[in-house]
Amino acid sequence: MDNSKPLPPIAYFTIMSMVSPIALNILLPALPDVAAGLNVTTAEVQLSLTLYLFSLAIGQLICGPLADRFGRRPILLIGIAIHFIGCLLGAFADDLSSLLVARVLQAFGGCTGMVLARTIMLDRYSRDQAAGKIGYITLSIAISQAIAPTLGGHINLQLGWQYLFHFSLLLSTVSWLIVLFMIPETATNKTDSLRIDRVLKQYWQVIKAPNYLGYALSTTFISCAFYLFIGSVPYIVDQEMGGSSADFGNWFLFVSLGFMFGSFNAAKLSAKLGTHRMITLGHSLSMAGALIMLITVYNVGVTYLTIFLPMALFTIGRGFSQPNSQSAGISCSKSSPSTASGLMGFVQLLTGALVAQMTPALLSAGSIWIILVLVLCPILAFAAYFTTSRQ
């Protein structure tokens, strides 16, 4: 493949990037129906979220080194093909084991599009040019996360949860064909070996960098609240509100739009207020959202308004704090920024997987316990943030 071949329009890369976020989020509103259809418990079907997040964490950690060794195209083609197989298996899953294997394959394979679309931009463009291109990719991921639960809720209600995998199957097919026919190889200097020992050493150096863990854990605790919410509220809507998957999807738009509003305005406000004020403001808004949810649910009860609107405020805060916490943390590692970024994503997803698996136990104790943990998350985020020097 000619390394000088021009890249196709950025729209093709956004499709690649949306494969995994859509597969992750489109199934969430249907989890109660999946549990009923497969005749399994909430804790058992929750493994489909836990294992997806865990596999996504591992996949993102190893995807980069593999692409450096073998090239971008081979890893993309193999990865999206693995995701395709996972979609196919999920579409015909008739027991829990098949569903869980399908989710693992979807996550392992789908992460390649997210990671390598951005890597290809950095291969071909200057840092400033790549930043603009990557901005479109980040936007596509945010949009896919916003629309997938709503789309999934309605598809599940009209056709059944298996058709959610058919949708992901179609998207992965389009993405694989784009890579096959339109994406050139952009890795000009492939590494001679994977050198796992060198990679592990880089990760250890990042962990030891001053302030890195403080920023990484600060954004991780806020992300954990989001994973807890998306992993628990479909059951609350189903069991306590008597709503459908479509109801969850419709109301979840407020949460998604809150995050998008915060993210889109973060850059402009950060230039005026600075990174540290934005982190403080973001965590404060998230704290306010969680407290409003706790107070209103305690006094009024569990309703769509008392659950989803406070969470929208929470995610506005997340949109303010997350990019600033991430950039501050990544900048702590002067020599290995890409390693620092990958490790931060790994920590967030791995912790999110653990939180997702705690959800059934919290639900059995009562939905108020979900909200109490949501309040705890920004408290822990502030605690981690205050361990940094904030210079």
PLY file of the C-alpha trace (Angstrom):
ply
format ascii 1.0
element vertex 391
property float x
property float y
property float z
element edge 390
property int vertex1
property int vertex2
end_header
0.00 0.00 0.00
1.33 3.39 -0.99
2.06 5.42 2.15
1.74 8.66 0.17
-1.83 7.97 -0.93
-4.09 10.80 0.31
-6.55 10.13 3.09
-10.28 10.06 2.37
-12.57 12.70 3.94
-12.76 12.80 7.74
-16.36 11.54 7.59
-15.09 8.03 6.83
-12.96 8.06 9.97
-15.89 9.20 12.08
-17.81 6.09 10.96
-14.92 3.90 12.12
-14.85 5.71 15.45
-18.59 5.26 16.05
-18.57 1.46 15.74
-17.66 0.68 19.36
-19.50 3.53 21.18
-22.72 2.64 19.40
-22.33 -1.08 20.12
-21.71 -0.29 23.80
-24.61 2.11 24.32
-27.30 0.80 21.98
-27.92 -2.31 24.12
-28.20 -0.50 27.48
-31.92 0.42 27.36
-32.77 -3.19 26.46
-30.91 -4.88 29.35
-34.09 -5.60 31.38
-35.67 -7.19 28.28
-32.48 -9.15 27.56
-32.56 -10.53 31.12
-36.20 -11.54 30.71
-35.64 -13.02 27.25
-32.70 -15.14 28.34
-34.30 -15.93 31.71
-31.30 -14.67 33.70
-30.89 -12.34 36.67
-29.99 -8.67 36.63
-26.51 -9.46 37.96
-25.92 -12.00 35.20
-27.03 -9.77 32.32
-25.04 -6.90 33.84
-21.93 -8.86 32.90
-22.63 -7.84 29.30
-21.77 -4.24 30.28
-18.97 -5.16 32.69
-17.16 -7.42 30.23
-17.60 -4.91 27.40
-15.95 -2.16 29.43
-13.20 -4.50 30.67
-12.47 -5.79 27.16
-12.51 -2.24 25.79
-9.96 -1.25 28.44
-7.61 -4.13 27.56
-8.13 -3.63 23.84
-7.22 0.06 23.94
-4.11 -0.76 25.93
-2.73 -3.25 23.38
-4.13 -1.81 20.15
-1.50 0.91 19.81
1.59 -1.31 20.22
0.12 -3.87 17.78
-0.50 -1.15 15.17
3.04 0.17 15.63
4.39 -3.33 14.96
2.15 -4.56 12.14
0.70 -1.36 10.66
-2.62 0.44 10.94
-4.55 -1.30 8.14
-4.01 -4.94 9.22
-5.04 -4.21 12.81
-8.08 -2.24 11.65
-9.20 -4.97 9.24
-8.71 -7.74 11.79
-10.24 -5.70 14.63
-13.39 -4.70 12.76
-13.75 -8.29 11.51
-13.64 -9.50 15.13
-16.29 -6.90 16.00
-18.39 -8.19 13.06
-18.19 -11.75 14.38
-19.28 -10.49 17.81
-22.29 -8.71 16.26
-23.23 -11.85 14.34
-23.01 -14.01 17.45
-25.05 -11.50 19.47
-27.76 -11.31 16.82
-28.46 -15.03 17.27
-27.58 -15.39 20.97
-30.07 -17.59 22.80
-28.21 -17.96 26.09
-26.11 -15.81 28.41
-22.77 -17.37 27.44
-23.24 -16.54 23.75
-24.24 -12.98 24.63
-21.18 -12.44 26.83
-18.77 -13.85 24.22
-20.41 -11.58 21.65
-19.90 -8.50 23.83
-16.24 -9.34 24.47
-15.58 -9.76 20.73
-17.43 -6.52 19.95
-15.31 -4.58 22.44
-11.94 -6.10 21.53
-12.50 -5.56 17.83
-14.37 -2.28 17.91
-11.79 -0.41 19.94
-9.42 -0.43 16.95
-11.55 2.10 15.07
-11.63 4.51 18.01
-7.91 4.35 18.70
-6.43 4.09 15.21
-8.61 6.72 13.54
-6.90 9.27 15.78
-3.50 7.64 15.30
-3.81 7.91 11.51
-4.51 11.65 11.83
-1.30 12.05 13.82
0.59 9.98 11.22
-0.33 12.29 8.37
-0.86 15.77 9.81
0.99 18.22 12.02
-0.07 18.34 15.66
-2.24 21.43 15.13
-3.88 20.05 11.98
-4.41 16.67 13.62
-6.04 18.32 16.63
-8.74 19.77 14.38
-9.34 16.43 12.66
-9.40 14.56 15.97
-11.93 17.11 17.19
-14.36 15.85 14.53
-13.69 12.26 15.60
-14.31 13.14 19.26
-17.52 14.89 18.23
-18.70 11.80 16.33
-18.10 9.64 19.41
-20.07 12.08 21.57
-22.94 12.14 19.07
-23.00 8.34 18.82
-23.11 8.06 22.61
-26.00 10.52 22.62
-28.16 8.88 19.98
-27.38 5.18 20.57
-29.53 4.71 23.73
-32.49 6.48 22.14
-32.13 4.52 18.91
-31.64 1.30 20.86
-34.70 1.90 23.01
-36.97 2.28 20.00
-35.45 -0.61 18.00
-35.81 -2.88 21.03
-39.42 -1.83 21.57
-40.43 -2.32 17.93
-38.30 -5.29 16.81
-36.62 -6.90 19.82
-33.17 -6.68 21.36
-31.50 -9.04 18.86
-31.99 -6.42 16.14
-29.68 -4.09 18.05
-26.85 -6.41 17.02
-28.11 -6.34 13.42
-27.68 -2.56 13.44
-24.11 -2.85 14.74
-23.50 -5.57 12.16
-24.43 -3.18 9.36
-22.26 -0.39 10.77
-19.23 -2.66 11.15
-19.66 -3.94 7.59
-19.60 -0.40 6.21
-16.58 0.44 8.38
-14.63 -2.66 7.24
-15.28 -1.84 3.57
-14.09 1.73 4.14
-10.80 0.45 5.56
-10.40 -2.15 2.80
-10.95 0.20 -0.14
-10.20 3.72 1.09
-7.75 3.82 4.01
-4.06 3.65 3.10
-1.33 2.40 5.40
0.11 5.41 7.24
2.71 3.79 9.50
6.03 4.77 7.93
8.33 3.33 10.61
7.05 0.08 12.06
8.71 -1.21 15.19
10.81 -4.39 14.97
9.09 -6.06 17.91
6.35 -5.44 20.43
8.89 -5.07 23.26
6.36 -5.57 26.05
9.00 -4.82 28.66
9.58 -1.38 27.15
5.83 -0.67 27.05
5.41 -1.70 30.70
8.35 0.49 31.68
6.72 3.47 29.95
3.48 2.87 31.82
5.33 2.70 35.13
7.12 5.96 34.40
3.80 7.62 33.65
2.27 6.38 36.90
5.22 7.83 38.84
4.96 11.23 37.15
4.09 13.94 39.72
0.34 14.72 39.88
-0.59 12.21 37.16
-2.57 9.85 39.38
-4.38 12.75 41.04
-5.72 14.04 37.74
-6.36 10.54 36.37
-8.34 9.45 39.43
-10.20 12.76 39.52
-11.65 12.26 36.05
-12.09 8.52 36.67
-14.42 9.03 39.65
-16.64 11.34 37.59
-16.70 8.79 34.76
-17.61 6.05 37.24
-20.76 7.97 38.17
-21.77 8.00 34.51
-21.17 4.25 34.12
-23.15 3.61 37.29
-26.03 5.69 35.93
-26.22 4.02 32.51
-25.88 0.59 34.13
-28.66 1.08 36.70
-31.30 3.49 35.41
-32.67 1.16 32.66
-33.73 -1.18 35.49
-35.12 1.69 37.57
-37.18 2.87 34.58
-38.41 -0.67 33.97
-39.09 -1.79 37.54
-39.92 1.39 39.48
-41.40 3.67 36.82
-43.06 1.05 34.62
-41.42 2.59 31.56
-40.06 1.02 28.38
-36.64 0.99 26.79
-37.85 3.78 24.49
-38.76 5.91 27.53
-35.23 5.50 28.87
-33.76 6.37 25.48
-35.88 9.48 25.08
-35.07 10.88 28.52
-31.40 9.91 28.23
-31.11 12.52 25.47
-31.12 15.19 28.21
-28.11 13.52 29.83
-26.25 13.23 26.53
-27.02 16.79 25.51
-25.77 17.97 28.91
-22.41 16.30 28.31
-22.21 17.64 24.78
-23.06 21.17 25.97
-20.35 21.01 28.61
-17.76 19.55 26.25
-18.44 22.02 23.43
-18.17 25.04 25.73
-15.20 23.75 27.72
-12.55 24.98 25.27
-13.84 28.55 25.16
-14.32 28.76 28.93
-10.97 27.10 29.65
-9.18 29.85 27.74
-10.78 32.41 30.07
-10.87 30.57 33.39
-7.89 28.22 33.13
-7.66 24.47 33.65
-7.91 24.39 37.43
-10.92 26.66 37.73
-12.67 24.60 35.07
-12.00 21.37 36.98
-13.33 22.97 40.17
-16.38 24.35 38.36
-17.05 21.04 36.63
-16.82 18.96 39.81
-19.01 21.51 41.62
-21.73 21.23 38.96
-21.53 17.44 39.12
-21.83 17.58 42.89
-24.82 19.93 42.61
-26.53 17.60 40.14
-26.05 14.57 42.38
-27.28 16.44 45.48
-30.35 17.78 43.63
-31.15 14.23 42.55
-30.80 12.95 46.12
-32.97 15.70 47.61
-35.72 15.52 44.98
-35.92 11.73 44.95
-36.04 11.65 48.76
-38.85 14.23 48.86
-40.76 13.61 45.63
-39.82 10.07 44.65
-38.30 8.42 41.60
-39.58 10.16 38.46
-38.14 10.97 35.06
-37.70 14.61 36.11
-35.97 13.84 39.42
-33.56 11.35 37.82
-32.68 12.57 34.33
-32.63 16.37 34.69
-30.21 16.41 37.69
-28.03 13.93 35.81
-28.00 16.32 32.86
-26.50 18.94 35.19
-24.02 16.34 36.44
-22.86 15.66 32.89
-22.54 19.37 32.05
-20.03 19.41 34.88
-18.38 16.31 33.49
-18.08 18.05 30.12
-16.29 20.95 31.83
-13.96 18.91 34.03
-13.08 15.86 31.94
-11.09 17.46 29.08
-9.23 19.68 31.55
-8.42 16.84 33.95
-7.29 14.69 31.06
-5.09 17.36 29.46
-3.57 18.25 32.84
-2.87 14.59 33.58
-1.42 13.81 30.16
0.84 16.87 30.33
2.36 15.49 33.55
4.23 12.99 31.38
6.52 15.02 29.14
8.16 12.05 27.39
5.18 9.71 26.82
1.94 11.67 26.32
0.32 8.96 24.18
1.12 6.34 26.80
-0.29 8.61 29.49
-3.48 9.05 27.47
-3.89 5.32 26.86
-3.28 4.48 30.50
-5.85 7.07 31.63
-8.46 5.54 29.34
-7.59 2.08 30.64
-8.00 3.15 34.27
-11.36 4.80 33.54
-12.80 1.81 31.70
-11.46 -0.76 34.14
-12.89 1.13 37.10
-16.13 1.61 35.18
-16.34 -2.16 34.67
-15.97 -2.76 38.41
-18.64 -0.17 39.19
-20.99 -1.66 36.60
-20.77 -5.06 38.27
-21.56 -3.51 41.67
-24.81 -2.11 40.27
-27.10 -5.13 40.88
-26.14 -5.21 44.57
-26.87 -1.50 44.90
-30.18 -1.90 43.07
-31.25 -4.70 45.38
-30.59 -2.41 48.36
-32.77 0.30 46.81
-32.38 2.97 44.12
-31.52 5.57 46.78
-28.17 3.78 47.21
-27.39 4.37 43.53
-27.91 8.09 44.11
-25.80 8.09 47.28
-22.88 6.62 45.31
-23.46 9.26 42.63
-23.02 11.89 45.37
-19.88 10.13 46.60
-18.21 10.18 43.17
-17.62 13.97 42.90
-16.49 14.00 46.54
-13.82 11.44 45.67
-13.01 13.38 42.48
-12.39 16.52 44.53
-10.25 14.54 46.99
-8.08 13.17 44.17
-7.83 16.59 42.55
-6.67 18.23 45.79
-3.70 15.84 45.96
-2.20 17.61 42.94
-0.01 20.69 43.23
-2.33 22.59 40.79
0.49 24.70 39.39
0 1
1 2
2 3
3 4
4 5
5 6
6 7
7 8
8 9
9 10
10 11
11 12
12 13
13 14
14 15
15 16
16 17
17 18
18 19
19 20
20 21
21 22
22 23
23 24
24 25
25 26
26 27
27 28
28 29
29 30
30 31
31 32
32 33
33 34
34 35
35 36
36 37
37 38
38 39
39 40
40 41
41 42
42 43
43 44
44 45
45 46
46 47
47 48
48 49
49 50
50 51
51 52
52 53
53 54
54 55
55 56
56 57
57 58
58 59
59 60
60 61
61 62
62 63
63 64
64 65
65 66
66 67
67 68
68 69
69 70
70 71
71 72
72 73
73 74
74 75
75 76
76 77
77 78
78 79
79 80
80 81
81 82
82 83
83 84
84 85
85 86
86 87
87 88
88 89
89 90
90 91
91 92
92 93
93 94
94 95
95 96
96 97
97 98
98 99
99 100
100 101
101 102
102 103
103 104
104 105
105 106
106 107
107 108
108 109
109 110
110 111
111 112
112 113
113 114
114 115
115 116
116 117
117 118
118 119
119 120
120 121
121 122
122 123
123 124
124 125
125 126
126 127
127 128
128 129
129 130
130 131
131 132
132 133
133 134
134 135
135 136
136 137
137 138
138 139
139 140
140 141
141 142
142 143
143 144
144 145
145 146
146 147
147 148
148 149
149 150
150 151
151 152
152 153
153 154
154 155
155 156
156 157
157 158
158 159
159 160
160 161
161 162
162 163
163 164
164 165
165 166
166 167
167 168
168 169
169 170
170 171
171 172
172 173
173 174
174 175
175 176
176 177
177 178
178 179
179 180
180 181
181 182
182 183
183 184
184 185
185 186
186 187
187 188
188 189
189 190
190 191
191 192
192 193
193 194
194 195
195 196
196 197
197 198
198 199
199 200
200 201
201 202
202 203
203 204
204 205
205 206
206 207
207 208
208 209
209 210
210 211
211 212
212 213
213 214
214 215
215 216
216 217
217 218
218 219
219 220
220 221
221 222
222 223
223 224
224 225
225 226
226 227
227 228
228 229
229 230
230 231
231 232
232 233
233 234
234 235
235 236
236 237
237 238
238 239
239 240
240 241
241 242
242 243
243 244
244 245
245 246
246 247
247 248
248 249
249 250
250 251
251 252
252 253
253 254
254 255
255 256
256 257
257 258
258 259
259 260
260 261
261 262
262 263
263 264
264 265
265 266
266 267
267 268
268 269
269 270
270 271
271 272
272 273
273 274
274 275
275 276
276 277
277 278
278 279
279 280
280 281
281 282
282 283
283 284
284 285
285 286
286 287
287 288
288 289
289 290
290 291
291 292
292 293
293 294
294 295
295 296
296 297
297 298
298 299
299 300
300 301
301 302
302 303
303 304
304 305
305 306
306 307
307 308
308 309
309 310
310 311
311 312
312 313
313 314
314 315
315 316
316 317
317 318
318 319
319 320
320 321
321 322
322 323
323 324
324 325
325 326
326 327
327 328
328 329
329 330
330 331
331 332
332 333
333 334
334 335
335 336
336 337
337 338
338 339
339 340
340 341
341 342
342 343
343 344
344 345
345 346
346 347
347 348
348 349
349 350
350 351
351 352
352 353
353 354
354 355
355 356
356 357
357 358
358 359
359 360
360 361
361 362
362 363
363 364
364 365
365 366
366 367
367 368
368 369
369 370
370 371
371 372
372 373
373 374
374 375
375 376
376 377
377 378
378 379
379 380
380 381
381 382
382 383
383 384
384 385
385 386
386 387
387 388
388 389
389 390
